[in-house]
Amino acid sequence: MPTDSGGEVSSVHAKARALAHRMGPWGFPVIYIGWAYLFWSPIFASGMSVWSFPNVLLFLIGGASPLLAGVVLTGLADGREGLRDLWHRLIDIRRINLRWFAIILLFWPVFDVLMAGAASVLGISDRPLNLVWDTVTAPRTLAFMLLLSFIFPAVEEVGLRGHWLDALQERFSPMVAGLINGTAWAVWHTPFVWFPGYYANTTFSPQLWWWIPSIIVQTLLIVWVYNSTNRSILAVLLFHGMMNFTGEFLGIAPEIFPFMLVGNLIAAIAVVAGSRAMRPDRAAPRTLPIDTSR
């Protein structure tokens, strides 16, 4: 007898939607971290550079996990309307006014220069900055740094902030949501320290003891930008990208990165205490109605 394949697909879809709703905001980190670690594990076993084949393919497939988790869970929860909203928040430049464009583009250059100056005055480093002109003058290096600084963050921010941060802020204050979001982000990044050759073409050489808390604290700054720009994914993408690109271009001395954690913490405390976008009683982000017609 013929089977109703359409009905079976609809049934599977309905069950997936029901499971996603039962898991609430905790389904995202399961997919986000689980998918990534599944594909990244063979890279360590190979002992070869992450940029060699097939390791680079495994790295990119695993690295797509925030985008995959965000798109799948948004589609299950909010259907096509939710996916359209996700896309619009990624490309809609009108959500970012001129003041916030200035903050997004200038925050990290100003912050890094101030921290370098403080490190010099305090004797932490006699040469805290060493401008890497190849970052902007050598086409190959520039292309790699643009990829690392802006394309990869685009994949991360769509799901990590565009989907999951909204889900967390429906249940928690912006600060608590940011700490949860940042902790998962830090766990996801942890293997990067051991990927053979990952930072070979950069001046960055992170150590977990200061890098992990830095990621968590920096997430609070990202939440601040996200909430202040009407949930703009584009805004946090640019903010994240400028953080990466500025640090690489300025050639921050390795010895001052632990010191910069203090600066990140001070900045995060300032925005949590002083910004309306970070208030505990802030209204939850707009949620889309569930499409029950499918």
Backbone as CSV, one residue per row, in Angstrom:
resi,resn,N_x,N_y,N_z,CA_x,CA_y,CA_z,C_x,C_y,C_z
1,MET,0.840,-1.194,0.000,0.000,0.000,0.000,0.878,1.247,0.000
2,PRO,0.478,2.291,-0.706,1.265,3.528,-0.720,1.268,4.180,0.651
3,THR,2.377,4.806,0.969,2.491,5.488,2.269,2.360,6.984,2.070
4,ASP,1.882,7.619,3.068,1.714,9.072,3.031,3.021,9.718,3.490
5,SER,3.968,9.902,2.529,5.284,10.439,2.895,5.164,11.865,3.421
6,GLY,4.208,12.623,2.824,4.010,13.990,3.299,3.562,14.023,4.739
7,GLY,2.673,13.089,5.087,2.200,13.015,6.464,3.298,12.621,7.423
8,GLU,4.198,11.714,6.984,5.305,11.281,7.839,6.269,12.441,8.092
9,VAL,6.563,13.198,7.030,7.451,14.352,7.181,6.837,15.376,8.129
10,SER,5.536,15.600,7.977,4.840,16.546,8.840,4.875,16.089,10.287
11,SER,4.739,14.770,10.482,4.767,14.218,11.837,6.145,14.395,12.476
12,VAL,7.188,14.123,11.700,8.550,14.279,12.211,8.814,15.742,12.566
13,HIS,8.344,16.635,11.693,8.527,18.064,11.927,7.803,18.512,13.194
14,ALA,6.592,18.008,13.388,5.816,18.369,14.572,6.512,17.876,15.845
15,LYS,7.076,16.660,15.771,7.773,16.110,16.939,9.035,16.918,17.236
16,ALA,9.733,17.338,16.172,10.942,18.137,16.365,10.601,19.483,16.995
17,ARG,9.495,20.085,16.546,9.064,21.359,17.120,8.708,21.194,18.593
18,ALA,8.003,20.119,18.892,7.601,19.873,20.280,8.826,19.676,21.169
19,LEU,9.823,18.943,20.661,11.046,18.711,21.435,11.789,20.019,21.656
20,ALA,11.871,20.843,20.601,12.557,22.127,20.721,11.889,23.013,21.764
21,HIS,10.568,23.009,21.808,9.845,23.820,22.801,10.046,23.281,24.214
22,ARG,10.102,21.962,24.357,10.309,21.377,25.688,11.705,21.706,26.220
23,MET,12.675,21.727,25.333,14.047,22.004,25.760,14.268,23.480,26.068
24,GLY,13.375,24.339,25.562,13.506,25.767,25.828,14.829,26.302,25.317
25,PRO,15.477,27.190,26.079,16.740,27.777,25.612,17.930,26.835,25.699
26,TRP,17.742,25.644,26.301,18.875,24.750,26.523,19.141,23.826,25.341
27,GLY,18.261,23.821,24.371,18.522,23.037,23.170,19.665,23.624,22.349
28,PHE,19.783,24.953,22.373,20.825,25.601,21.574,22.232,25.159,21.971
29,PRO,22.630,25.232,23.250,24.012,24.848,23.566,24.299,23.373,23.305
30,VAL,23.274,22.517,23.373,23.481,21.102,23.077,23.915,20.929,21.623
31,ILE,23.196,21.579,20.706,23.546,21.498,19.288,24.830,22.274,19.013
32,TYR,24.910,23.451,19.570,26.032,24.371,19.337,27.378,23.741,19.696
33,ILE,27.480,23.210,20.895,28.743,22.633,21.357,28.901,21.194,20.875
34,GLY,27.822,20.421,20.916,27.895,19.011,20.527,28.305,18.823,19.079
35,TRP,27.669,19.565,18.160,27.990,19.470,16.735,29.454,19.855,16.483
36,ALA,29.897,20.939,17.110,31.269,21.411,16.902,32.288,20.381,17.378
37,TYR,32.121,19.878,18.583,33.092,18.941,19.131,33.101,17.621,18.365
38,LEU,31.955,17.245,17.811,31.870,16.012,17.031,32.811,16.069,15.832
39,PHE,32.837,17.202,15.136,33.661,17.320,13.934,35.081,17.781,14.231
40,TRP,35.295,18.406,15.374,36.635,18.890,15.696,37.523,17.826,16.322
41,SER,36.937,16.811,16.937,37.735,15.781,17.601,38.750,15.116,16.673
42,PRO,38.388,14.757,15.430,39.382,14.123,14.544,40.572,15.016,14.221
43,ILE,40.418,16.334,14.332,41.535,17.239,14.047,42.662,17.011,15.033
44,PHE,42.320,16.840,16.306,43.335,16.594,17.328,44.008,15.251,17.110
45,ALA,43.218,14.267,16.714,43.758,12.925,16.499,44.749,12.897,15.334
46,SER,44.553,13.781,14.345,45.420,13.778,13.165,46.809,14.330,13.458
47,GLY,46.914,15.277,14.385,48.194,15.904,14.687,48.682,16.845,13.616
48,MET,47.864,17.097,12.595,48.234,17.971,11.479,47.582,19.342,11.639
49,SER,48.065,20.313,10.884,47.539,21.670,10.964,46.040,21.697,10.693
50,VAL,45.355,22.572,11.421,43.917,22.728,11.227,43.606,23.232,9.819
51,TRP,44.591,23.876,9.169,44.376,24.428,7.829,44.741,23.447,6.719
52,SER,45.161,22.235,7.076,45.443,21.209,6.071,44.152,20.464,5.734
53,PHE,44.154,19.794,4.593,42.975,19.011,4.193,43.136,17.588,4.714
54,PRO,42.085,16.965,5.286,40.692,17.433,5.365,40.351,18.180,6.659
55,ASN,41.382,18.501,7.464,41.102,19.144,8.750,40.350,20.458,8.607
56,VAL,40.717,21.250,7.597,40.056,22.534,7.413,38.572,22.337,7.113
57,LEU,38.244,21.269,6.403,36.836,20.979,6.109,36.095,20.593,7.384
58,LEU,36.719,19.758,8.208,36.112,19.376,9.487,35.952,20.593,10.394
59,PHE,36.961,21.468,10.366,36.893,22.670,11.190,35.727,23.560,10.772
60,LEU,35.560,23.762,9.481,34.492,24.634,8.986,33.112,24.031,9.229
61,ILE,32.972,22.718,9.043,31.681,22.071,9.299,31.324,22.187,10.774
62,GLY,32.291,21.890,11.647,32.039,22.031,13.080,31.808,23.467,13.476
63,GLY,32.551,24.388,12.835,32.423,25.802,13.159,31.110,26.413,12.731
64,ALA,30.368,25.713,11.889,29.054,26.203,11.456,27.977,25.964,12.506
65,SER,28.346,25.362,13.630,27.349,24.951,14.626,26.491,26.095,15.168
66,PRO,27.019,27.303,15.426,26.124,28.358,15.925,25.088,28.779,14.895
67,LEU,25.497,28.848,13.625,24.558,29.179,12.554,23.535,28.063,12.387
68,LEU,23.997,26.826,12.388,23.105,25.668,12.247,22.080,25.630,13.372
69,ALA,22.553,25.743,14.614,21.651,25.684,15.762,20.659,26.838,15.739
70,GLY,21.131,28.034,15.410,20.257,29.200,15.398,19.182,29.121,14.341
71,VAL,19.568,28.727,13.130,18.606,28.658,12.031,17.599,27.544,12.249
72,VAL,18.071,26.373,12.647,17.165,25.229,12.861,16.170,25.525,13.977
73,LEU,16.658,26.015,15.103,15.767,26.246,16.233,14.838,27.430,16.002
74,THR,15.304,28.448,15.286,14.414,29.556,14.929,13.323,29.074,13.996
75,GLY,13.695,28.252,13.021,12.710,27.709,12.094,11.677,26.852,12.788
76,LEU,12.113,26.038,13.742,11.175,25.180,14.469,10.257,26.005,15.368
77,ALA,10.814,27.018,16.019,10.028,27.799,16.978,9.120,28.824,16.304
78,ASP,9.637,29.504,15.284,8.922,30.655,14.722,8.673,30.568,13.224
79,GLY,9.051,29.459,12.611,8.759,29.262,11.201,9.436,30.273,10.291
80,ARG,8.828,30.460,9.118,9.422,31.353,8.121,9.490,32.797,8.607
81,GLU,8.505,33.206,9.395,8.520,34.577,9.914,9.736,34.803,10.796
82,GLY,10.057,33.806,11.619,11.230,33.918,12.481,12.525,33.971,11.686
83,LEU,12.612,33.164,10.632,13.803,33.156,9.791,13.960,34.480,9.041
84,ARG,12.840,35.038,8.574,12.901,36.340,7.919,13.373,37.417,8.889
85,ASP,12.874,37.352,10.119,13.295,38.320,11.135,14.788,38.202,11.414
86,LEU,15.286,36.971,11.483,16.709,36.722,11.708,17.538,37.353,10.580
87,TRP,17.097,37.152,9.345,17.796,37.691,8.190,17.761,39.215,8.178
88,HIS,16.613,39.794,8.455,16.497,41.249,8.446,17.387,41.884,9.505
89,ARG,17.467,41.260,10.673,18.307,41.814,11.733,19.794,41.680,11.405
90,LEU,20.122,40.789,10.478,21.502,40.642,10.032,21.884,41.701,9.000
91,ILE,20.945,42.142,8.181,21.280,43.051,7.078,20.728,44.469,7.252
92,ASP,19.817,44.666,8.192,19.144,45.965,8.330,20.039,46.982,9.035
93,ILE,20.644,47.852,8.252,21.574,48.844,8.797,20.846,49.950,9.548
94,ARG,19.542,50.101,9.311,18.776,51.177,9.925,18.609,50.994,11.425
95,ARG,18.836,49.809,11.936,18.736,49.579,13.376,19.885,50.253,14.132
96,ILE,20.938,50.615,13.428,22.127,51.182,14.069,22.198,52.664,13.741
97,ASN,21.978,53.530,14.720,22.072,54.966,14.449,23.540,55.401,14.424
98,LEU,23.779,56.646,14.079,25.146,57.130,13.903,25.947,57.049,15.198
99,ARG,25.296,57.331,16.308,26.002,57.253,17.602,26.510,55.854,17.853
100,TRP,25.675,54.867,17.565,26.090,53.490,17.823,27.077,52.979,16.791
101,PHE,27.016,53.491,15.583,28.053,53.155,14.609,29.406,53.630,15.114
102,ALA,29.429,54.835,15.663,30.682,55.376,16.189,31.194,54.521,17.344
103,ILE,30.301,54.121,18.251,30.698,53.285,19.384,31.242,51.945,18.893
104,ILE,30.540,51.330,17.948,30.936,50.024,17.438,32.314,50.070,16.770
105,LEU,32.561,51.122,15.984,33.811,51.209,15.227,34.989,51.702,16.055
106,LEU,34.710,52.490,17.088,35.799,53.113,17.844,36.067,52.470,19.203
107,PHE,35.116,51.701,19.725,35.274,51.175,21.083,36.581,50.402,21.237
108,TRP,36.821,49.422,20.386,37.991,48.561,20.571,39.311,49.260,20.265
109,PRO,39.409,50.094,19.200,40.666,50.836,19.029,41.002,51.716,20.231
110,VAL,40.002,52.440,20.751,40.234,53.309,21.905,40.574,52.470,23.140
111,PHE,39.819,51.429,23.374,40.053,50.567,24.532,41.459,49.973,24.494
112,ASP,41.848,49.417,23.348,43.156,48.767,23.245,44.298,49.755,23.433
113,VAL,44.170,50.948,22.868,45.223,51.960,23.019,45.329,52.419,24.482
114,LEU,44.186,52.622,25.140,44.203,53.010,26.552,44.837,51.928,27.421
115,MET,44.501,50.669,27.150,45.070,49.575,27.933,46.570,49.451,27.680
116,ALA,46.983,49.670,26.436,48.408,49.623,26.120,49.154,50.743,26.842
117,GLY,48.544,51.938,26.870,49.157,53.046,27.588,49.290,52.761,29.074
118,ALA,48.230,52.195,29.661,48.275,51.854,31.093,49.330,50.794,31.360
119,ALA,49.439,49.807,30.467,50.430,48.745,30.637,51.847,49.303,30.568
120,SER,52.045,50.315,29.706,53.362,50.935,29.604,53.697,51.726,30.857
121,VAL,52.732,52.509,31.346,52.945,53.320,32.549,53.224,52.445,33.768
122,LEU,52.527,51.318,33.863,52.680,50.428,35.017,53.880,49.486,34.889
123,GLY,54.577,49.555,33.769,55.767,48.734,33.599,55.485,47.293,33.209
124,ILE,54.276,47.015,32.753,53.932,45.655,32.349,54.597,45.290,31.025
125,SER,54.742,46.297,30.157,55.400,46.088,28.866,56.045,47.389,28.413
126,ASP,57.266,47.287,27.884,57.915,48.490,27.365,57.544,48.747,25.911
127,ARG,56.880,47.782,25.279,56.389,47.977,23.914,55.054,47.241,23.780
128,PRO,53.988,47.818,24.333,52.696,47.114,24.361,52.040,46.958,22.996
129,LEU,52.392,47.832,22.036,51.811,47.756,20.697,52.916,47.699,19.650
130,ASN,52.633,46.949,18.589,53.569,46.853,17.470,52.734,46.695,16.202
131,LEU,52.400,47.828,15.588,51.469,47.815,14.459,51.898,46.824,13.379
132,VAL,50.951,45.968,12.981,51.213,44.944,11.972,50.658,45.458,10.645
133,TRP,51.472,46.184,9.920,50.998,46.816,8.688,50.619,45.803,7.625
134,ASP,51.208,44.602,7.675,50.855,43.566,6.700,49.375,43.192,6.785
135,THR,48.783,43.461,7.941,47.365,43.148,8.105,46.505,43.888,7.086
136,VAL,46.921,45.086,6.710,46.128,45.879,5.767,46.822,46.103,4.431
137,THR,48.126,45.796,4.332,48.844,46.071,3.083,49.109,44.824,2.246
138,ALA,49.209,43.667,2.869,49.455,42.428,2.118,48.114,41.766,1.796
139,PRO,47.772,41.609,0.519,46.448,41.075,0.152,46.118,39.738,0.800
140,ARG,47.071,38.821,0.824,46.796,37.497,1.390,46.501,37.590,2.887
141,THR,47.326,38.357,3.601,47.124,38.521,5.052,45.835,39.268,5.338
142,LEU,45.560,40.300,4.540,44.323,41.066,4.727,43.103,40.180,4.524
143,ALA,43.127,39.359,3.477,41.998,38.464,3.205,41.788,37.485,4.355
144,PHE,42.886,36.940,4.880,42.788,35.996,5.995,42.229,36.686,7.235
145,MET,42.698,37.920,7.507,42.250,38.610,8.705,40.795,39.070,8.591
146,LEU,40.364,39.441,7.392,38.955,39.795,7.206,38.071,38.578,7.405
147,LEU,38.537,37.425,6.921,37.799,36.177,7.123,37.699,35.862,8.604
148,LEU,38.841,35.918,9.287,38.891,35.587,10.708,38.122,36.599,11.548
149,SER,38.167,37.873,11.137,37.602,38.944,11.953,36.117,39.174,11.725
150,PHE,35.615,38.978,10.493,34.230,39.342,10.197,33.363,38.193,9.669
151,ILE,33.914,37.315,8.846,33.094,36.227,8.302,32.791,35.190,9.371
152,PHE,33.800,34.766,10.090,33.563,33.800,11.164,32.618,34.350,12.236
153,PRO,32.803,35.614,12.686,31.832,36.171,13.635,30.408,36.222,13.107
154,ALA,30.241,36.400,11.789,28.884,36.402,11.229,28.211,35.064,11.482
155,VAL,28.959,33.984,11.298,28.424,32.641,11.544,28.064,32.483,13.019
156,GLU,28.906,33.026,13.891,28.663,32.901,15.328,27.477,33.738,15.789
157,GLU,27.434,34.993,15.369,26.472,35.934,15.939,25.026,35.641,15.540
158,VAL,24.796,35.090,14.361,23.419,34.797,13.938,22.720,33.893,14.944
159,GLY,23.391,32.819,15.338,22.757,31.886,16.268,22.984,32.242,17.723
160,LEU,24.229,32.559,18.048,24.609,32.752,19.444,23.898,33.936,20.075
161,ARG,23.837,35.051,19.337,23.131,36.209,19.854,21.758,36.365,19.199
162,GLY,21.686,36.257,17.867,20.426,36.488,17.174,19.303,35.573,17.597
163,HIS,19.640,34.326,17.939,18.604,33.397,18.416,18.688,33.170,19.922
164,TRP,19.847,32.705,20.390,19.918,32.209,21.762,19.845,33.315,22.802
165,LEU,20.482,34.444,22.533,20.442,35.526,23.522,19.010,35.989,23.754
166,ASP,18.217,36.059,22.697,16.803,36.408,22.861,16.099,35.411,23.780
167,ALA,16.332,34.121,23.522,15.680,33.080,24.326,16.090,33.178,25.791
168,LEU,17.344,33.475,26.043,17.817,33.600,27.425,17.245,34.832,28.106
169,GLN,17.148,35.944,27.377,16.651,37.175,27.984,15.146,37.146,28.236
170,GLU,14.450,36.178,27.662,13.038,36.002,28.003,12.881,35.404,29.399
171,ARG,13.957,34.782,29.912,13.909,34.126,31.225,14.783,34.811,32.275
172,PHE,15.848,35.464,31.820,16.831,36.019,32.755,17.091,37.493,32.451
173,SER,17.724,38.159,33.401,18.148,39.543,33.187,19.239,39.562,32.116
174,PRO,19.474,40.727,31.486,20.539,40.804,30.486,21.898,40.356,31.017
175,MET,22.225,40.687,32.257,23.517,40.300,32.796,23.620,38.785,32.929
176,VAL,22.616,38.155,33.527,22.640,36.701,33.716,22.614,35.995,32.360
177,ALA,21.768,36.489,31.462,21.710,35.912,30.119,23.071,36.011,29.436
178,GLY,23.734,37.153,29.600,25.044,37.338,29.003,26.091,36.400,29.589
179,LEU,26.043,36.176,30.897,27.006,35.275,31.529,26.808,33.836,31.057
180,ILE,25.556,33.413,30.914,25.274,32.060,30.404,25.734,31.944,28.951
181,ASN,25.351,32.941,28.165,25.720,32.971,26.754,27.245,32.958,26.591
182,GLY,27.916,33.777,27.379,29.367,33.874,27.287,30.086,32.623,27.738
183,THR,29.542,31.939,28.737,30.166,30.703,29.211,30.142,29.632,28.123
184,ALA,28.991,29.495,27.459,28.901,28.532,26.352,29.839,28.930,25.219
185,TRP,29.916,30.216,24.943,30.813,30.721,23.898,32.262,30.388,24.235
186,ALA,32.630,30.507,25.507,33.989,30.201,25.944,34.281,28.707,25.816
187,VAL,33.318,27.868,26.207,33.496,26.413,26.082,33.690,26.026,24.624
188,TRP,32.915,26.653,23.736,33.020,26.378,22.297,34.405,26.755,21.776
189,HIS,34.976,27.862,22.302,36.272,28.347,21.835,37.465,27.585,22.424
190,THR,37.254,26.872,23.505,38.379,26.243,24.206,39.291,25.413,23.306
191,PRO,38.762,24.577,22.392,39.658,23.768,21.551,40.578,24.580,20.663
192,PHE,40.258,25.854,20.409,41.087,26.656,19.519,42.523,26.757,20.030
193,VAL,42.695,26.711,21.342,44.021,26.815,21.939,44.900,25.655,21.493
194,TRP,44.288,24.488,21.259,45.059,23.294,20.918,44.983,22.917,19.435
195,PHE,44.210,23.650,18.632,44.194,23.353,17.193,45.587,23.606,16.619
196,PRO,46.221,22.584,16.037,47.563,22.802,15.478,47.544,23.858,14.369
197,GLY,48.316,24.907,14.551,48.480,25.910,13.508,47.373,26.927,13.383
198,TYR,46.365,26.907,14.263,45.231,27.815,14.087,45.662,29.280,14.130
199,TYR,46.541,29.623,15.071,46.971,31.020,15.214,48.324,31.280,14.550
200,ALA,48.713,30.413,13.607,50.040,30.524,12.984,50.225,31.843,12.243
201,ASN,49.170,32.369,11.643,49.278,33.607,10.856,48.805,34.840,11.617
202,THR,48.741,34.743,12.940,48.313,35.869,13.759,49.338,36.130,14.855
203,THR,49.176,37.236,15.556,50.055,37.550,16.688,49.415,37.124,18.012
204,PHE,48.272,36.481,17.941,47.508,36.126,19.141,47.888,34.724,19.600
205,SER,48.183,34.577,20.872,48.522,33.274,21.436,47.851,33.152,22.805
206,PRO,46.585,32.745,22.821,45.814,32.776,24.078,46.178,31.661,25.052
207,GLN,45.986,31.950,26.325,46.087,30.951,27.388,44.741,30.910,28.107
208,LEU,44.278,29.712,28.409,42.909,29.552,28.901,42.643,30.327,30.187
209,TRP,43.623,30.465,31.045,43.361,31.045,32.370,42.905,32.500,32.289
210,TRP,43.337,33.223,31.239,42.842,34.594,31.070,41.898,34.742,29.892
211,TRP,41.994,33.857,28.900,41.165,33.993,27.705,39.709,33.629,27.977
212,ILE,39.479,32.539,28.718,38.108,32.098,29.001,37.320,33.173,29.757
213,PRO,37.841,33.727,30.876,37.075,34.797,31.537,36.943,36.047,30.672
214,SER,37.915,36.312,29.805,37.803,37.465,28.909,36.623,37.308,27.963
215,ILE,36.451,36.117,27.420,35.336,35.850,26.503,34.007,36.066,27.211
216,ILE,33.905,35.582,28.436,32.655,35.706,29.188,32.350,37.178,29.477
217,VAL,33.362,37.925,29.906,33.167,39.338,30.224,32.849,40.138,28.965
218,GLN,33.539,39.845,27.868,33.283,40.548,26.608,31.866,40.306,26.102
219,THR,31.291,39.167,26.453,29.912,38.894,26.051,28.956,39.916,26.640
220,LEU,29.222,40.379,27.853,28.370,41.403,28.457,28.411,42.697,27.640
221,LEU,29.559,43.009,27.073,29.652,44.186,26.204,28.871,43.966,24.914
222,ILE,28.882,42.744,24.414,28.127,42.415,23.202,26.627,42.499,23.479
223,VAL,26.194,42.022,24.640,24.780,42.137,25.029,24.371,43.604,25.082
224,TRP,25.233,44.432,25.624,24.990,45.885,25.694,24.750,46.466,24.300
225,VAL,25.601,46.114,23.354,25.453,46.613,21.974,24.182,46.046,21.346
226,TYR,23.940,44.767,21.530,22.774,44.096,20.937,21.465,44.720,21.420
227,ASN,21.340,44.892,22.725,20.106,45.456,23.291,19.932,46.935,22.959
228,SER,21.045,47.627,22.764,20.978,49.071,22.488,20.709,49.379,21.022
229,THR,20.796,48.383,20.161,20.582,48.591,18.718,19.368,47.804,18.223
230,ASN,18.377,47.646,19.116,17.135,46.972,18.722,17.398,45.565,18.198
231,ARG,18.232,44.817,18.929,18.525,43.419,18.623,19.176,43.247,17.253
232,SER,20.078,44.145,16.909,20.737,44.086,15.605,21.861,43.059,15.607
233,ILE,21.714,42.040,14.760,22.780,41.058,14.598,23.958,41.702,13.875
234,LEU,23.669,42.588,12.922,24.724,43.287,12.203,25.595,44.095,13.162
235,ALA,24.973,44.733,14.143,25.728,45.557,15.092,26.726,44.715,15.879
236,VAL,26.289,43.567,16.400,27.203,42.749,17.198,28.234,42.051,16.318
237,LEU,27.871,41.773,15.066,28.840,41.214,14.127,29.990,42.194,13.920
238,LEU,29.660,43.459,13.674,30.688,44.476,13.457,31.500,44.718,14.732
239,PHE,30.831,44.733,15.876,31.512,44.941,17.153,32.487,43.798,17.430
240,HIS,32.039,42.580,17.218,32.867,41.388,17.384,34.038,41.424,16.399
241,GLY,33.751,41.755,15.140,34.789,41.797,14.133,35.848,42.854,14.415
242,MET,35.413,44.024,14.884,36.355,45.082,15.209,37.246,44.683,16.381
243,MET,36.706,43.937,17.316,37.519,43.441,18.430,38.659,42.577,17.905
244,ASN,38.338,41.660,16.987,39.355,40.774,16.425,40.368,41.547,15.576
245,PHE,39.844,42.354,14.658,40.697,43.020,13.678,41.608,44.055,14.334
246,THR,41.064,44.834,15.258,41.857,45.877,15.912,43.010,45.285,16.703
247,GLY,42.714,44.232,17.453,43.761,43.602,18.244,44.893,43.083,17.385
248,GLU,44.544,42.512,16.229,45.564,41.984,15.341,46.358,43.101,14.666
249,PHE,45.684,44.150,14.209,46.367,45.243,13.529,47.315,45.992,14.476
250,LEU,46.868,46.218,15.705,47.700,46.947,16.665,48.883,46.122,17.167
251,GLY,48.824,44.811,16.974,49.924,43.959,17.426,50.121,44.022,18.922
252,ILE,49.064,43.732,19.657,49.117,43.800,21.123,50.141,42.795,21.658
253,ALA,51.002,43.266,22.531,52.040,42.401,23.104,51.404,41.301,23.952
254,PRO,51.872,40.067,23.814,51.271,38.940,24.548,51.217,39.148,26.056
255,GLU,52.220,39.845,26.608,52.281,39.978,28.071,51.206,40.880,28.652
256,ILE,50.513,41.661,27.810,49.496,42.549,28.387,48.073,41.986,28.255
257,PHE,47.908,40.849,27.586,46.561,40.284,27.469,45.940,39.946,28.828
258,PRO,46.684,39.344,29.764,46.073,39.114,31.088,45.648,40.422,31.761
259,PHE,46.456,41.467,31.598,46.132,42.774,32.160,44.863,43.349,31.527
260,MET,44.661,43.082,30.240,43.486,43.601,29.544,42.190,42.976,30.055
261,LEU,42.290,41.800,30.678,41.110,41.204,31.311,40.543,42.153,32.366
262,VAL,41.411,42.827,33.094,40.968,43.788,34.105,40.195,44.924,33.447
263,GLY,40.710,45.419,32.320,40.023,46.477,31.599,38.669,46.036,31.075
264,ASN,38.607,44.817,30.552,37.327,44.271,30.087,36.321,44.186,31.223
265,LEU,36.802,43.763,32.374,35.921,43.633,33.538,35.397,44.992,33.982
266,ILE,36.258,45.994,34.004,35.839,47.345,34.387,34.807,47.878,33.399
267,ALA,35.047,47.688,32.101,34.107,48.151,31.076,32.762,47.449,31.216
268,ALA,32.786,46.146,31.477,31.546,45.389,31.621,30.757,45.841,32.842
269,ILE,31.448,46.065,33.947,30.780,46.551,35.156,30.138,47.907,34.891
270,ALA,30.838,48.753,34.148,30.324,50.098,33.849,29.047,50.031,33.029
271,VAL,29.005,49.178,32.013,27.802,49.127,31.172,26.653,48.422,31.894
272,VAL,26.962,47.411,32.699,25.899,46.732,33.457,25.281,47.694,34.464
273,ALA,26.122,48.501,35.102,25.626,49.426,36.122,24.975,50.665,35.525
274,GLY,25.451,51.108,34.363,25.007,52.396,33.875,24.109,52.420,32.668
275,SER,23.959,51.297,31.974,23.180,51.306,30.741,21.749,50.814,30.967
276,ARG,20.803,51.545,30.412,19.407,51.147,30.491,19.183,49.790,29.822
277,ALA,19.967,49.500,28.781,19.815,48.245,28.046,20.194,47.032,28.875
278,MET,20.881,47.246,30.006,21.329,46.133,30.840,20.561,46.042,32.150
279,ARG,19.497,46.817,32.298,18.743,46.787,33.550,18.026,45.449,33.735
280,PRO,17.979,44.955,34.977,17.300,43.676,35.228,15.824,43.680,34.861
281,ASP,15.173,44.847,34.953,13.740,44.911,34.661,13.469,45.266,33.201
282,ARG,14.511,45.175,32.387,14.338,45.478,30.961,13.322,44.521,30.358
283,ALA,12.440,45.045,29.484,11.443,44.199,28.835,12.115,43.137,27.998
284,ALA,11.558,41.934,27.990,12.092,40.836,27.190,12.001,41.180,25.717
285,PRO,12.941,40.665,24.899,12.895,40.929,23.473,11.585,40.477,22.857
286,ARG,11.228,41.132,21.774,9.995,40.770,21.076,10.065,39.320,20.614
287,THR,9.014,38.572,20.864,8.941,37.195,20.390,7.882,37.104,19.310
288,LEU,8.114,36.227,18.387,7.199,36.067,17.268,6.134,35.041,17.594
289,PRO,4.949,35.191,17.085,3.900,34.191,17.323,4.253,32.868,16.652
290,ILE,3.876,31.797,17.304,4.130,30.474,16.745,3.170,30.219,15.585
291,ASP,3.738,29.753,14.466,2.938,29.451,13.305,2.356,28.052,13.464
292,THR,1.112,27.964,13.845,0.480,26.668,14.111,-0.181,26.087,12.878
293,SER,-0.044,26.776,11.760,-0.717,26.288,10.550,0.101,25.220,9.840
294,ARG,1.364,25.036,10.254,2.206,24.075,9.543,2.084,22.693,10.160
